[in-house]
Amino acid sequence: MGLQERLRSGKFVVLGEFEPPKGADFSPLLRNADLIRGRIDAIVVPEMSNAVLKASSLGGCAFFQREGIESVFQLCPRDRNRLALQSDILSAAALGIKNIMVVPGQDITHGDHPRARAVYDLDLLGILEAINKLKNGRDLAGVELRGSVDFCVGTSIDTGAPGGLLTIEMEALKKKIELGAEFIVTNPVFDLHRLQEFTKRVDTGNIALIPTVLLLKSAGMARYIDHNIRGISVPKEMIRRIQKAPDKVKECTTIAAELIQGIKEMGLAGVLVSTVGWEDKLPQVLDLAKI
């Protein structure tokens, strides 16, 4: 059963985020994917997250497709104009990739090529509109295609946007649903109470809400996120737990598993587990979460 079918049937889905390599050697990607083969529903391949040069999401998804592993292709408006975006969408469809996720992409000035020029020819809604038109057999210029595309479409949402910005996020969400989005992925969640409050604003009957669980690596990482990443807070008690734990890696995996269990108990559509280079720890997290 594919990701779209599981979402539509109401089954709890589990996604794993696997960063493509900074290089042409994809063998570690496959080794880690083989560890959880059959245990997760699809692998999300980020598109140069943090604006750091890596192999593309399309390349990573094509690699997984060849290995018989379902994946989620990420698109962001930062690096490509509407011609290149539509070209990649058509290529993904031709390669048999079934899922696509539209994300904003981080500010290019914070990456490893700060002199690169950002594009932003289309915004998120513009990319979703392009996908919608391509599904209907025409491109953004209205030209008829030789074969249309068909994807399970998702996007992202900032659950921690302050005040009026959250209202703007929710208004944009309505438009995203109208343009065919079937699932939304949140930024990393560490406080389930805050997540519960946010879910009251989302009609989960119209779209599948998939929170992100980020596997922490240390108390220092948790503190940095809490102090520096806008819209994300890490409870102080969680940071103290990691500080006091004799085995800090095990404590971090336990915390991730507890968050996954809590999200499942809330009746949400699924979870995205982001391991940030610790993909080999994902089986342990799934074991502890009893998934």
Secondary structure by P-SEA (a helix, b strand, c coil): ccaaaaaaaccbbbbbbbbccccccaaaaaaaaaaccccccbbbbbccccccccccaaaaaaaaaaacbbbbbbbbcccccaaaaaaaaaaaaaacccbbbbbbcccccccccccbbbbccccaaaaaaaaaaaaaccccccccccbbbbccccccccccccaaaaaaaaaaaaaaaaaccccccccccccaaaaaaaacccccccbbbbbbbbbcccaaaaaaaacccccbbbbaaaaaaaaacccaaaaaaaaaaaaaaaaaaacccbbbbbccccccaaaaaaaaacc
